[in-house]
Amino acid sequence: MPIEPIKTPCIKVCAVDGQTGYCLGCARTLPEIGRWVQMGSEGRDAVIASLPARISQLELLGKR
């Protein structure tokens, strides 16, 4: 059986905004990025569900 790759929102734009703490590329926090593999699929899905709101926040602040 082939191993399925881990789902990730990373777009290879890695810079963390000091005001929000979100990555300007994927909108995850540094702790989320660091724990990504250990989170399990449910944890990753929960973070992914929160990303559109975070991206909107970054856009409203003119950071993305």
N, C-alpha and C positions, 0 to 999 in steps of 0.2 A: 504494500500500500504506500503510495507517495505521501509525503508529509506536506500538509497544507501550510503555506506561509502565513505568518501572523499579520492580521489586518492592521494597517497603520495610516494615520492621516498625514504623515510627514510628506512635505513637498520639497524638501531639501533647501529650505530658506530658514536657516537657524539663527535667530537673533531674538533675545528675550527683552521685552519692553519692561523698563524699570517701574513704570507707573502701575501697570496691571499685573505684571508677572507672567504674562502669556507670551508664548513664542509667536513672533510676527508671521511665521509661515503656517503653522498648524494650529495655533491657539491653545496648545497644551501648556501646563506649568512644568518647571524643571523637575519637581518630584514625580509628576505623572510620566514624563519622558523617561526618567531614571528607573521607574518601576514597571514600565510598559510590559515587558516580557512576563514578569511575575504576577501581573494583575489578573490574568485569566481572561477568557473571552467576555464574561459578563461585566467585569470591571472596565475592560476596554470599550465595550459597547456603551456603557454608561457615560464614559468620558466623551466618546464620539458624539453621543446625543447632545451633549452640552456645547459642542464646538460652534454650531451656527450662531448661537447667542453671543458667544465670546468674539467671534469674527465680526459680528455686527457692532459690538462695543468698540473693537479696535478700529473699525471703519468710521464710526461716529467721532472717534478721537482723532481721526486723520492719520492714523499710524499704519494703515493697510490699504 
